[in-house]
């Protein structure tokens, strides 16, 4: 079941993530995917112009994979697509909000104890003792 970074209780935040992204994937901005029906924040990815244009034309959440340096249509390999309902732009025009409707069995690439894709990438809570799996982890209807 996953690795220590993804399942463990030790806090190991990657404060150098944006430096790494700037070095390998210039010209991207963050994009938050939020469930339009529940308000649950599902994930954060990065978008360049190609990803945004593809998302708008295909009506699904599309990101730029900063680890693979390629276009990433969320759900293309897993089947867990995020139907794109609306795209919002923040006041400074340096981040996006994808309002989406999940179409699949989960969102996150990690799996819960039953082996199902988690419905959100935000499944742990930061406490004084480290990370704990949230007892209020969102569940799909």
DSSP file (Angstrom, degrees, kcal/mol; ACC not computed):
  #  RESIDUE AA STRUCTURE BP1 BP2  ACC     N-H-->O    O-->H-N    N-H-->O    O-->H-N    TCO  KAPPA ALPHA  PHI   PSI    X-CA   Y-CA   Z-CA
    1    1 A X              0   0    0      0, 0.0   109,-0.0     0, 0.0   112,-0.0   0.000 360.0 360.0 360.0  92.4    0.0    0.0    0.0
    2    2 A X        -     0   0    0      4,-0.1     2,-0.2     5,-0.0   108,-0.0   0.147 360.0 -73.3  60.0-174.9    1.9    3.0   -1.3
    3    3 A X     >  -     0   0    0      1,-0.0     4,-2.4     5,-0.0     5,-0.4  -0.589  44.4 -94.3-113.4 178.4    5.2    4.3    0.0
    4    4 A X  H  > S+     0   0    0      1,-0.2     4,-2.5     2,-0.2     6,-0.2   0.880 122.4  52.7 -62.6 -40.4    6.2    6.2    3.2
    5    5 A X  H  4 S+     0   0    0      1,-0.2    -1,-0.2     2,-0.2     7,-0.1   0.926 119.1  35.1 -60.8 -44.1    6.0    9.6    1.5
    6    6 A X  H  4 S+     0   0    0      1,-0.1    -2,-0.2     3,-0.0    -1,-0.2   0.708 135.2  21.7 -86.3 -21.5    2.4    8.9    0.4
    7    7 A X  H  < S+     0   0    0     -4,-2.4    -3,-0.2    -6,-0.0    -2,-0.2   0.564  99.6 100.3-121.2 -14.5    1.2    6.8    3.3
    8    8 A X     <  -     0   0    0     -4,-2.5    -5,-0.0    -5,-0.4    -4,-0.0  -0.023  67.5-129.8 -76.4 177.2    3.4    7.6    6.2
    9    9 A X  S    S+     0   0    0      2,-0.1   122,-3.5   121,-0.1     2,-0.4   0.425  74.0 103.7-105.7  -2.6    2.9    9.9    9.2
   10   10 A X  S    S-     0   0    0     -6,-0.2     2,-0.4   120,-0.2   120,-0.1  -0.672  72.4-125.9 -84.4 134.3    6.2   11.8    9.0
   11   11 A X        +     0   0    0     -2,-0.4    -2,-0.1     1,-0.1    -6,-0.0  -0.666  39.2 160.7 -79.1 126.0    6.0   15.3    7.5
   12   12 A X        -     0   0    0     -2,-0.4    -1,-0.1    -7,-0.1    -2,-0.0  -0.446  16.4-174.4-144.8  62.6    8.4   15.8    4.6
   13   13 A X        -     0   0    0      1,-0.1     2,-1.2     2,-0.0     3,-0.1  -0.329  24.7-132.2 -65.8 141.0    7.2   18.8    2.7
   14   14 A X    >   +     0   0    0      1,-0.2     3,-1.5     2,-0.1     4,-0.2  -0.713  31.3 171.1 -95.9  84.6    8.9   19.6   -0.6
   15   15 A X  T 3  S+     0   0    0     -2,-1.2     3,-0.2     1,-0.3     4,-0.2   0.553  75.3  60.2 -72.7  -6.3    9.6   23.3   -0.3
   16   16 A X  T 3> S+     0   0    0      1,-0.1     4,-2.2     2,-0.1     3,-0.3   0.342  71.8 105.6 -99.5   6.4   11.8   23.2   -3.4
   17   17 A X  H <> S+     0   0    0     -3,-1.5     4,-2.5     1,-0.2     5,-0.2   0.898  79.2  48.8 -54.5 -47.1    9.0   22.0   -5.7
   18   18 A X  H  > S+     0   0    0      1,-0.2     4,-2.5     2,-0.2    -1,-0.2   0.860 109.4  52.7 -66.6 -33.6    8.5   25.3   -7.4
   19   19 A X  H  > S+     0   0    0     -3,-0.3     4,-1.8     2,-0.2    -1,-0.2   0.926 110.8  48.1 -62.9 -43.5   12.3   25.7   -8.0
   20   20 A X  H  X S+     0   0    0     -4,-2.2     4,-1.8     2,-0.2     5,-0.3   0.901 112.2  48.8 -63.5 -41.3   12.3   22.2   -9.6
   21   21 A X  H  X S+     0   0    0     -4,-2.5     4,-3.6     1,-0.2    -2,-0.2   0.928 109.8  51.2 -65.5 -44.5    9.3   23.1  -11.8
   22   22 A X  H  < S+     0   0    0     -4,-2.5    -1,-0.2     1,-0.2    -2,-0.2   0.850 111.3  49.7 -61.2 -33.7   10.8   26.4  -12.9
   23   23 A X  H  < S+     0   0    0     -4,-1.8    -1,-0.2    -5,-0.2    -2,-0.2   0.855 126.3  22.5 -74.2 -35.1   14.0   24.5  -13.9
   24   24 A X  H  < S+     0   0    0     -4,-1.8    -2,-0.2     1,-0.2    -3,-0.2   0.694 131.6  32.0-108.4 -21.6   12.3   21.8  -15.9
   25   25 A X  S  < S-     0   0    0     -4,-3.6     3,-0.4    -5,-0.3    -1,-0.2  -0.532  71.4-177.8-138.5  69.9    8.9   23.2  -17.0
   26   26 A X        +     0   0    0      1,-0.2    -4,-0.1    -3,-0.2    -3,-0.1  -0.285  64.2  41.3 -66.0 154.6    9.0   26.9  -17.5
   27   27 A X  S    S+     0   0    0      1,-0.3    22,-0.4    21,-0.1     2,-0.3   0.826  84.4 125.0  81.1  31.6    5.8   28.7  -18.4
   28   28 A X        -     0   0    0     -3,-0.4     2,-0.3    20,-0.1    -1,-0.3  -0.887  38.1-165.4-120.5 155.3    3.4   26.8  -16.1
   29   29 A X  E     -A   47   0A   0     18,-2.1    18,-2.9    -2,-0.3    66,-0.2  -0.942  33.7 -94.3-130.7 156.3    1.0   28.1  -13.4
   30   30 A X  E     -Ab  46  95A   0     64,-0.6    66,-2.4    -2,-0.3     2,-0.4  -0.393  33.9-165.1 -70.1 147.9   -0.8   26.1  -10.7
   31   31 A X  E     -Ab  45  96A   0     14,-2.8    14,-2.7    64,-0.2     2,-0.4  -0.974   5.9-153.8-135.1 120.5   -4.3   24.8  -11.3
   32   32 A X  E     -Ab  44  97A   0     64,-2.5    66,-3.5    -2,-0.4     2,-0.6  -0.792   8.0-147.5 -93.2 132.0   -6.5   23.6   -8.5
   33   33 A X  E     -Ab  43  98A   0     10,-2.9     9,-3.0    -2,-0.4    10,-1.3  -0.902  21.4-179.4-100.7 122.9   -9.2   21.0   -9.3
   34   34 A X  E     -Ab  41  99A   0     64,-2.9    66,-2.8    -2,-0.6     2,-0.4  -0.974  34.0-113.0-125.9 135.6  -12.3   21.4   -7.2
   35   35 A X  E  >  - b   0 100A   0      5,-2.9     4,-2.5    -2,-0.4    66,-0.2  -0.530  22.7-151.3 -66.5 118.5  -15.4   19.3   -7.3
   36   36 A X  T  4 S+     0   0    0     64,-3.1    -1,-0.2    -2,-0.4    65,-0.1   0.768  92.1  45.0 -65.3 -26.5  -18.1   21.6   -8.6
   37   37 A X  T  4 S+     0   0    0     63,-0.4    -1,-0.2     1,-0.1    64,-0.1   0.840 127.4  22.1 -88.1 -35.6  -20.9   19.7   -6.7
   38   38 A X  T  4 S-     0   0    0      2,-0.1    -2,-0.2     0, 0.0     3,-0.1   0.651  91.4-127.4-107.6 -18.8  -19.2   19.2   -3.2
   39   39 A X     <  +     0   0    0     -4,-2.5     2,-0.2     1,-0.3    -3,-0.1   0.433  55.8 151.3  82.7  -0.9  -16.6   21.9   -3.1
   40   40 A X        -     0   0    0     -5,-0.1    -5,-2.9    -6,-0.1     2,-0.6  -0.444  49.2-127.1 -66.6 130.8  -13.9   19.3   -2.2
   41   41 A X  E     -A   34   0A   0     -7,-0.2    81,-0.4    -2,-0.2    -7,-0.2  -0.714  30.3-178.8 -77.3 123.4  -10.4   20.3   -3.4
   42   42 A X  E     -     0   0A   0     -9,-3.0    79,-3.4    -2,-0.6     2,-0.3   0.871  50.1 -34.8 -94.6 -44.3   -9.3   17.2   -5.3
   43   43 A X  E     -A   33   0A   0    -10,-1.3   -10,-2.9    77,-0.2     2,-0.4  -0.981  44.7-122.8-169.1 168.5   -5.8   18.0   -6.5
   44   44 A X  E     +A   32   0A   0     -2,-0.3   -12,-0.2   -12,-0.2     2,-0.2  -0.998  34.5 159.8-126.7 134.2   -3.3   20.6   -7.7
   45   45 A X  E     -A   31   0A   0    -14,-2.7   -14,-2.8    -2,-0.4     2,-0.4  -0.693  35.8-103.5-134.4-169.8   -1.4   20.4  -10.9
   46   46 A X  E     -A   30   0A   0     18,-0.4    18,-3.9   -16,-0.3     2,-0.4  -0.954  27.4-160.8-126.6 144.9    0.4   22.7  -13.3
   47   47 A X  E     -A   29   0A   0    -18,-2.9   -18,-2.1    -2,-0.4     2,-0.2  -0.974   7.7-174.4-130.0 134.5   -0.9   24.1  -16.6
   48   48 A X     >  -     0   0    0     -2,-0.4     4,-2.4   -20,-0.2     5,-0.2  -0.594  50.7 -87.1-110.0-176.4    0.9   25.6  -19.6
   49   49 A X  H  > S+     0   0    0    -22,-0.4     4,-2.6     1,-0.2     5,-0.2   0.889 127.7  51.1 -60.9 -39.9   -0.8   27.2  -22.6
   50   50 A X  H  > S+     0   0    0      2,-0.2     4,-2.5     1,-0.2    -1,-0.2   0.923 110.8  48.3 -63.7 -44.3   -1.1   23.8  -24.4
   51   51 A X  H  > S+     0   0    0      2,-0.2     4,-2.7     1,-0.2    -2,-0.2   0.918 113.0  47.8 -62.7 -43.7   -2.7   22.1  -21.4
   52   52 A X  H  X S+     0   0    0     -4,-2.4     4,-2.5     2,-0.2    -2,-0.2   0.929 112.4  48.3 -64.5 -45.2   -5.2   24.9  -21.0
   53   53 A X  H  X S+     0   0    0     -4,-2.6     4,-2.1    -5,-0.2    -1,-0.2   0.910 113.6  47.7 -60.8 -41.8   -6.1   25.0  -24.7
   54   54 A X  H  X S+     0   0    0     -4,-2.5     4,-2.9    -5,-0.2     5,-0.3   0.914 111.0  51.2 -66.1 -43.0   -6.5   21.2  -24.7
   55   55 A X  H  X>S+     0   0    0     -4,-2.7     4,-2.0     1,-0.2     5,-0.7   0.924 111.1  48.3 -59.3 -45.0   -8.6   21.3  -21.5
   56   56 A X  H  <5S+     0   0    0     -4,-2.5    -1,-0.2     1,-0.2    -2,-0.2   0.888 117.4  40.7 -65.0 -39.5  -10.9   24.0  -23.0
   57   57 A X  H  <5S+     0   0    0     -4,-2.1    -2,-0.2    -5,-0.2    -1,-0.2   0.859 122.1  39.4 -79.1 -34.5  -11.4   22.1  -26.2
   58   58 A X  H  <5S-     0   0    0     -4,-2.9    -2,-0.2     2,-0.2    -3,-0.2   0.648  97.7-134.4 -89.3 -16.1  -11.7   18.6  -24.7
   59   59 A X  T  <5S+     0   0    0     -4,-2.0    25,-2.1    -5,-0.3     2,-0.3   0.825  70.4 103.7  63.2  34.0  -13.8   19.6  -21.7
   60   60 A X  B   <S-C   83   0A   0     -5,-0.7     2,-0.3    23,-0.3    -1,-0.3  -0.951  84.6 -87.4-136.0 158.2  -11.7   17.6  -19.3
   61   61 A X        -     0   0    0     21,-2.5    13,-1.4    -2,-0.3     2,-0.4  -0.513  49.1-179.4 -68.2 126.0   -9.0   18.6  -16.8
   62   62 A X  E     +E   73   0B   0     -2,-0.3     2,-0.2    11,-0.2    11,-0.2  -0.991   2.3 176.2-129.8 137.1   -5.6   18.7  -18.5
   63   63 A X  E     -E   72   0B   0      9,-2.9     9,-3.0    -2,-0.4     2,-0.6  -0.751  34.9-109.5-128.2 173.7   -2.3   19.5  -16.9
   64   64 A X  E     -E   71   0B   0    -18,-3.9     2,-0.6    -2,-0.2   -18,-0.4  -0.963  34.3-131.7-106.2 117.6    1.4   19.7  -17.8
   65   65 A X  E  >> -E   70   0B   0      5,-3.1     4,-1.6    -2,-0.6     5,-1.0  -0.571  19.0-169.3 -71.5 113.7    3.2   16.8  -16.1
   66   66 A X  T  45S+     0   0    0     -2,-0.6    -1,-0.2     2,-0.2   -21,-0.0   0.718  85.8  50.5 -77.7 -20.1    6.2   18.4  -14.5
   67   67 A X  T  45S+     0   0    0      1,-0.1    -1,-0.2     3,-0.1    -2,-0.1   0.841 124.1  27.6 -84.4 -34.2    7.8   15.1  -13.7
   68   68 A X  T  45S-     0   0    0      2,-0.2    -2,-0.2     0, 0.0    -1,-0.1   0.550  98.8-133.3-100.7 -10.4    7.4   13.6  -17.2
   69   69 A X  T  <5 +     0   0    0     -4,-1.6     2,-0.3     1,-0.2    -3,-0.2   0.941  68.1 103.8  55.2  52.4    7.5   17.0  -19.0
   70   70 A X  E   <S-E   65   0B   0     -5,-1.0    -5,-3.1     2,-0.0    -1,-0.2  -0.977  81.8 -75.9-154.3 163.6    4.5   16.1  -21.2
   71   71 A X  E     -E   64   0B   0     -2,-0.3     2,-0.5    -7,-0.2    -7,-0.2  -0.409  43.9-159.5 -62.5 136.4    0.8   16.8  -21.6
   72   72 A X  E     -E   63   0B   0     -9,-3.0    -9,-2.9    -2,-0.1     2,-0.9  -0.914   9.8-165.0-128.4 103.6   -1.2   15.0  -19.0
   73   73 A X  E >   -E   62   0B   0     -2,-0.5     3,-2.6   -11,-0.2     4,-0.3  -0.793  33.1-123.8 -85.3 107.6   -4.9   14.4  -19.7
   74   74 A X  T 3  S+     0   0    0    -13,-1.4     8,-0.6    -2,-0.9   -13,-0.1  -0.324  94.5  17.1 -58.6 120.4   -6.1   13.4  -16.2
   75   75 A X  T 3> S+     0   0    0      6,-0.2     4,-2.4    -2,-0.1     6,-0.3   0.287  85.2 119.2 102.2  -8.9   -7.8   10.0  -16.6
   76   76 A X  T <4 S+     0   0    0     -3,-2.6    -2,-0.1     1,-0.2     5,-0.1   0.868  92.7  21.2 -59.3 -36.9   -6.3    9.0  -19.9
   77   77 A X  T  4 S+     0   0    0     -4,-0.3    -1,-0.2     3,-0.1    -3,-0.1   0.773 133.5  39.2 -99.7 -31.0   -4.6    6.0  -18.4
   78   78 A X  T  4 S-     0   0    0      2,-0.1    -2,-0.2    26,-0.0     3,-0.1   0.720  95.7-127.4 -91.3 -22.6   -6.7    5.4  -15.2
   79   79 A X  S  < S+     0   0    0     -4,-2.4     2,-1.5     1,-0.1    -3,-0.1   0.398  73.2 124.2  86.0  -2.9  -10.1    6.2  -16.5
   80   80 A X        +     0   0    0     24,-0.2    24,-0.2    27,-0.1    -4,-0.1  -0.532  41.3 175.8 -91.6  69.2  -10.6    8.7  -13.7
   81   81 A X  E     - D   0 103A   0     -2,-1.5    22,-3.1    22,-1.4     2,-0.6  -0.327  27.8-141.0 -73.1 155.3  -11.4   11.7  -15.8
   82   82 A X  E     - D   0 102A   0     -8,-0.6   -21,-2.5    20,-0.2     2,-0.2  -0.939  18.3-139.4-116.9 104.5  -12.4   15.1  -14.4
   83   83 A X  E     -CD  60 101A   0     18,-2.3    18,-2.0    -2,-0.6     2,-0.7  -0.470  20.0-128.8 -64.8 126.4  -15.1   16.6  -16.6
   84   84 A X  E     + D   0 100A   0    -25,-2.1    16,-0.2    -2,-0.2     3,-0.1  -0.702  36.6 166.4 -85.5 115.9  -14.3   20.3  -16.9
   85   85 A X  E     -     0   0A   0     14,-2.8     2,-0.3    -2,-0.7    15,-0.2   0.832  66.0 -11.4 -93.8 -42.1  -17.3   22.5  -16.0
   86   86 A X  E     - D   0  99A   0     13,-1.6    13,-2.9     2,-0.0     2,-0.5  -0.987  53.4-142.4-159.7 148.6  -15.7   25.9  -15.7
   87   87 A X  E     - D   0  98A   0     -2,-0.3     2,-0.3    11,-0.2    11,-0.2  -0.980  19.5-167.5-117.5 127.8  -12.3   27.5  -15.5
   88   88 A X  E     - D   0  97A   0      9,-2.7     9,-2.5    -2,-0.5     2,-0.4  -0.874   8.5-148.0-113.5 149.6  -11.7   30.4  -13.2
   89   89 A X  E     - D   0  96A   0     -2,-0.3     7,-0.2     7,-0.2    -2,-0.0  -0.937  19.4-122.9-116.5 135.3   -8.7   32.8  -13.2
   90   90 A X    >   -     0   0    0      5,-1.9     3,-1.5    -2,-0.4     5,-0.1  -0.201  34.4 -96.5 -73.5 171.7   -7.4   34.4  -10.0
   91   91 A X  T 3  S+     0   0    0      1,-0.3    -1,-0.1     2,-0.1    -2,-0.0   0.818 124.7  44.1 -59.7 -35.5   -7.1   38.2   -9.7
   92   92 A X  T 3  S-     0   0    0      3,-0.0    -1,-0.3     0, 0.0    -2,-0.0   0.423 106.2-126.1 -91.2   1.8   -3.4   38.3  -10.6
   93   93 A X  S <  S+     0   0    0     -3,-1.5    -2,-0.1     2,-0.1     3,-0.1   0.880  79.9 111.7  54.8  43.6   -3.8   35.8  -13.5
   94   94 A X  S    S+     0   0    0      1,-0.2   -64,-0.6   -65,-0.0     2,-0.3   0.229  72.3  34.6-128.5  12.7   -1.2   33.5  -12.1
   95   95 A X  E     -b   30   0A   0    -66,-0.2    -5,-1.9    -5,-0.1     2,-0.3  -0.980  66.0-141.9-157.8 160.9   -3.3   30.5  -11.1
   96   96 A X  E     -bD  31  89A   0    -66,-2.4   -64,-2.5    -2,-0.3     2,-0.5  -0.886   4.5-148.1-124.4 153.9   -6.4   28.6  -12.3
   97   97 A X  E     -bD  32  88A   0     -9,-2.5    -9,-2.7    -2,-0.3     2,-0.7  -0.980  13.0-158.6-119.3 115.3   -9.3   26.9  -10.6
   98   98 A X  E     -bD  33  87A   0    -66,-3.5   -64,-2.9    -2,-0.5     2,-0.7  -0.854   4.6-156.3 -90.5 114.5  -10.7   24.0  -12.6
   99   99 A X  E     +bD  34  86A   0    -13,-2.9   -14,-2.8    -2,-0.7   -13,-1.6  -0.857  31.2 172.3 -89.1 118.4  -14.3   23.4  -11.4
  100  100 A X  E     -bD  35  84A   0    -66,-2.8   -64,-3.1    -2,-0.7     2,-0.5  -0.780  39.2-139.7-129.6 163.8  -14.8   19.7  -12.3
  101  101 A X  E     - D   0  83A   0    -18,-2.0   -18,-2.3    -2,-0.3   -66,-0.1  -0.972  34.8-124.8-123.8 113.7  -17.1   16.7  -12.0
  102  102 A X  E     - D   0  82A   0     -2,-0.5     2,-0.4   -20,-0.2   -20,-0.2  -0.307  23.6-170.8 -60.7 137.7  -15.2   13.5  -11.3
  103  103 A X  E     + D   0  81A   0    -22,-3.1   -22,-1.4     3,-0.2     2,-0.3  -0.786  56.8  34.4-130.5  85.6  -16.0   10.7  -13.8
  104  104 A X  S    S-     0   0    0     -2,-0.4   -24,-0.2   -24,-0.2   -25,-0.1  -0.981 101.8 -62.6 163.0-159.2  -14.4    7.5  -12.5
  105  105 A X  S    S-     0   0    0     -2,-0.3     2,-0.3     1,-0.1    35,-0.1   0.556 103.2 -21.7 -98.7  -9.0  -13.7    5.6   -9.3
  106  106 A X        -     0   0    0      1,-0.1    13,-0.3    13,-0.1    -3,-0.2  -0.954  45.6-131.0-174.6-172.0  -11.3    8.2   -7.8
  107  107 A X  S    S+     0   0    0     11,-3.4    12,-0.2    -2,-0.3    -1,-0.1   0.629  75.8  74.5-126.2 -50.4   -8.9   11.1   -8.3
  108  108 A X  S    S-     0   0    0     10,-2.1    10,-0.2     1,-0.1    -1,-0.1  -0.322  72.1-132.6 -74.5 151.3   -5.6   10.4   -6.6
  109  109 A X  S    S+     0   0    0      8,-0.1     2,-0.1     2,-0.1    -1,-0.1   0.642  87.2  85.4 -75.3 -13.4   -3.0    8.0   -7.9
  110  110 A X  S    S-     0   0    0      8,-0.1     8,-1.9  -109,-0.0     2,-0.3  -0.461  75.0-135.0 -83.8 163.5   -2.8    6.6   -4.3
  111  111 A X  B     -F  117   0C   0      6,-0.2     6,-0.2    -2,-0.1    -2,-0.1  -0.879   7.9-127.8-120.4 149.8   -5.1    4.0   -3.0
  112  112 A X    >   -     0   0    0      4,-2.8     3,-2.1    -2,-0.3    -1,-0.1  -0.183  48.0 -80.7 -82.6-175.7   -7.1    3.6    0.2
  113  113 A X  T 3  S+     0   0    0      1,-0.3    -1,-0.1     2,-0.1    -2,-0.0   0.764 131.7  53.8 -60.9 -26.4   -7.0    0.6    2.5
  114  114 A X  T 3  S-     0   0    0      2,-0.1    -1,-0.3     3,-0.0     3,-0.1   0.492 120.3-107.7 -87.3  -2.3   -9.6   -1.2    0.3
  115  115 A X  S <  S+     0   0    0     -3,-2.1     2,-0.3     1,-0.3    -2,-0.1   0.512  75.6 132.7  91.6   5.1   -7.4   -0.6   -2.8
  116  116 A X        -     0   0    0      1,-0.1    -4,-2.8    -5,-0.0    -1,-0.3  -0.633  66.7 -98.8 -90.2 148.1   -9.6    2.1   -4.4
  117  117 A X  B     -F  111   0C   0     -2,-0.3    -6,-0.2    -6,-0.2    -8,-0.1  -0.406  46.7-110.5 -58.5 135.7   -8.3    5.3   -5.8
  118  118 A X        -     0   0    0     -8,-1.9   -11,-3.4   -10,-0.2   -10,-2.1  -0.411  15.0-130.5 -69.7 148.1   -8.8    8.0   -3.2
  119  119 A X  S    S+     0   0    0     19,-0.5     2,-0.3   -13,-0.3    -1,-0.1   0.567  90.0  20.3 -77.0  -7.2  -11.4   10.7   -4.1
  120  120 A X        -     0   0    0     18,-0.1   -77,-0.2   -13,-0.1   -78,-0.2  -0.983  67.6-131.0-154.6 151.1   -8.9   13.5   -3.3
  121  121 A X  S    S+     0   0    0    -79,-3.4     2,-1.0    -2,-0.3     3,-0.2   0.573  97.1  78.8 -77.6  -8.7   -5.2   13.9   -3.0
  122  122 A X        +     0   0    0    -81,-0.4    16,-0.3   -80,-0.3    -1,-0.2  -0.670  51.1 131.3-102.2  77.8   -5.8   15.7    0.4
  123  123 A X        +     0   0    0     -2,-1.0    11,-2.5    14,-0.1     2,-0.3   0.338  52.0  71.5-113.2   3.1   -6.4   12.6    2.6
  124  124 A X  E     -G  133   0D   0      9,-0.3     2,-0.4    -3,-0.2     9,-0.2  -0.926  65.0-143.2-123.9 151.4   -4.0   13.4    5.5
  125  125 A X  E     -G  132   0D   0      7,-3.4     7,-2.1    -2,-0.3     2,-0.6  -0.908  18.2-127.3-111.8 135.3   -4.2   16.0    8.3
  126  126 A X  E     +G  131   0D   0     -2,-0.4     2,-0.2     5,-0.2     5,-0.2  -0.727  38.4 169.6 -82.5 122.3   -1.2   17.8    9.7
  127  127 A X  E >   -G  130   0D   0      3,-3.5     3,-1.4    -2,-0.6     0, 0.0  -0.721  52.0 -96.7-122.8 174.5   -1.1   17.5   13.5
  128  128 A X  T 3  S+     0   0    0      1,-0.3     3,-0.1    -2,-0.2    -2,-0.0   0.809 126.1  50.8 -61.7 -28.2    1.6   18.3   16.1
  129  129 A X  T 3  S-     0   0    0      1,-0.3     2,-0.4  -119,-0.0    -1,-0.3   0.423 123.7 -95.6 -90.0   0.7    2.6   14.7   16.0
  130  130 A X  E <  S-G  127   0D   0     -3,-1.4    -3,-3.5  -120,-0.1     2,-0.4  -0.946  71.6 -14.8 123.8-145.6    2.9   14.5   12.2
  131  131 A X  E     -G  126   0D   0   -122,-3.5     2,-0.4    -2,-0.4    -5,-0.2  -0.777  53.3-175.4-102.1 142.5    0.5   13.4    9.6
  132  132 A X  E     -G  125   0D   0     -7,-2.1    -7,-3.4    -2,-0.4     2,-0.2  -0.994  34.4-106.7-132.7 142.0   -2.7   11.4   10.2
  133  133 A X  E     -G  124   0D   0     -2,-0.4    -9,-0.3    -9,-0.2     2,-0.2  -0.493  47.0-110.5 -63.8 133.5   -5.1    9.9    7.8
  134  134 A X    >   -     0   0    0    -11,-2.5     3,-1.2    -2,-0.2    -1,-0.1  -0.472  15.2-153.1 -71.6 128.9   -8.2   12.0    8.0
  135  135 A X  T 3  S+     0   0    0      1,-0.3    -1,-0.2    -2,-0.2    -2,-0.1   0.696 100.2  54.9 -70.8 -15.8  -11.2   10.3    9.5
  136  136 A X  T 3  S+     0   0    0    -13,-0.0    -1,-0.3     2,-0.0     3,-0.1   0.000  75.4 156.5-104.1  27.1  -13.3   12.7    7.4
  137  137 A X    <   -     0   0    0     -3,-1.2   -14,-0.1   -14,-0.1    -4,-0.0  -0.306  53.6-101.7 -53.8 131.2  -11.7   11.8    4.1
  138  138 A X        -     0   0    0    -16,-0.3   -19,-0.5     1,-0.0     2,-0.4  -0.240  39.2-161.7 -59.9 143.8  -14.2   12.6    1.4
  139  139 A X        -     0   0    0     -3,-0.1     2,-0.2   -20,-0.1   -21,-0.0  -0.949  18.0-118.1-123.2 145.5  -16.1    9.8    0.0
  140  140 A X              0   0    0     -2,-0.4   -21,-0.0   -35,-0.1   -35,-0.0  -0.520 360.0 360.0 -82.2 154.2  -18.0    9.7   -3.3
  141  141 A X              0   0    0     -2,-0.2    -1,-0.1     0, 0.0    -2,-0.0   0.484 360.0 360.0 -59.5 360.0  -21.7    9.2   -3.3
